[in-house]
Amino acid sequence: MPRQVWLLAGLVSVLGFLTLTKSGRGFASILGLLIMDFSDKGLDNIKRFEGFSPVPYKDAQGFSIGYGHFIKPGENLTAVSEGQARILLKQDAAIASAAVKNSVKVPLTQNQFDALVSLSYNIGITAFRNSTLLQKLNAGDYSAAADQFARWNRSQGEQIAALDRRRASERELFLTA
């Protein structure tokens, strides 16, 4: 490669670094989150807690199907196979993953990322973006952020034992190196 191309690439990298660090997001944390993907272990964790339902079931916000896929207006899902449910799960997890990538401003391990995607998948992107957990995490207080998982154990104001177990599992994953 010509020397000018290498110099230009280096200049772009330096300018990108300065722009990102000035905006409060370190270059390494941005790069790490951009290349990080939700793992198979994370998908399996969601599947374990959501369980599989081939037919729609009532949940707090309406109806879901498969592995917790919320049926949106206009979606005509009356039955799904496990294969179809996995596709829906991966699509929904990709949306939750993007929300985590776009909201978190500090470096994450794969386990932390997976725990946050699982949480976001379950509570919704808006709730995640507005959470005290995210505020504490972006302030660099990983321990206080981990303690916030337990606060997301209610549905329609009622404490749910299954959510207690899920949040404990997500917290444990978040704290595992």
N, C-alpha and C positions, 0 to 999 in steps of 0.2 A: 504494500500500500504506500502511496506517496506520503512523504513527510507532512505535507499540508493537511491531508485528511486526518492523520493522527493528532496534529495540533488542534484542528477544529473539533475533533471528538473530545479532546482534553478540555478545551475551552467550554464546550457545551456541558460537560460533566461538572466543571467548577461552577459555572453559572447556575446549573440546576441545584447543586449543593447549597450555594448561597441563598437562592430563592427559597428552597425548602426549609432550611434552618431558620431563615428570617421569619418565615410564616409559623414557626413553632413546631415543625415536624422535621426531625432529624433525617438526613439522607438515608442512613442505614435502616431506620424504622420504616421509611417509605418504601425503600427497595425490598425489604423483607416482607412487608405486607403485600406488595404488588405481586411477588412471585409465590406467596404462600397459597396453598389450596386446602380446602376442607378435606380431611383425610378419610380413608375408608373406615378407620376406627371411629371417627366422629359420626359418619353415616350410620354405622352399626349401633352406636350409642343412641341416636335418635330413634332408630327402628325398635330398639329394645324398649324404650320408654313409651313411644307412641303406640306400639303394637300394630298389627295389620287388621284392617277391616275391609273386606271386598265390597261392602255396601255402605252407603252414607249413614252416619250416626250424628246425633245431636251433640253439639258442644256449646260452650259459653256464648259464642258469637254467631252461631248458625249451624251449618252442617259441614262435616269433614268426611274424608274417605281415604282409604289406603293407609299410609303412615302419617296421618295427621295433616293431609292436604286439605286446606280450607277451600270449600267449594264456593267460587266467586259467582256473582250474578252473571247469567249467560252460559255458564258451564253446565252441561247436561251430563253429569256423571251419575249413573245409577248403579254401576258395578265396574270393578277393576280387577285385573289379575295382579298377582304379586309383581310381575314384570312391569306392568303399567304403573303400579304404585311406586316402584323403585325409580322409574323415570320421573314421576311427579315429585318424589322426594328429592332427587338430584336437582331438578329445576328450582324447587322452593329453597333448597339449601344454598344454591348458587346466589339467590337473591339475598338471603341472610348473610352469606359470606361477603357479598359486595357491601352490604350495610356495615359490617364489622370493619372491612378494609377502609371504607370511606369515613368512618367515625373515630377509629382509634388512632391516637397520635403518638403512641409509645411503642417500643419494640415488644413483640410477643413471641413466645415459644409456640411450637405446633400444638401442644396440649392446651395452652391458654386460648389460642385461636379457635380450636375445636370446641372448647367449653363455651366461648362467647357466641359462636355460630349456633350451637345447640340452644342456648338461652334465647337468642334473637329469633330463631325458628319458632320457638314455643310461645314467646310473649309478644312477638310482632316487632317489626323494625322501628316503628314510631316509639313504642314503649322503651325499646333498647336505647335509641338515640336520646331520649329524654331522661334516662335513668341516672340515679345517683351513682350506681356502679360505674357507668361510663365516665362520669365526672371525676370520680376518685381515681380511676385507672389513668385517665389522661393527665391527671395531676401527678402521676408517678407513684401513687400509693397502692401498690399491688395487693397488699394485705387487706387494706380497708375495702378495696374492690371485691376481693374474694369473699369477705364477710357479707357483702350485699346480695349474694346469690340467694341466701335464705329468705330474703324479704319477698321473693317472687314465688310464694307458695300458696297463693289464693286465687280462687276463681269466683267471680261475682261476690266478693267479700268474704267467702267461706274458705277457711284453711283446708287444704286437700292433702291427705297423707301421701298420695302418689307424687304430688309436686314437692313435698318435703324430701322424698327419696331422690327425685330427679335433681333438685337443686343441690343436695348434698353430694351427689355423684359429679355434677358439673363443677362444683367448688373443689372437690378432691382432684379432678382432672386439671383444673386451672392451676392448682398448687403443686402439681407433679411436674418435676423438671423434665 
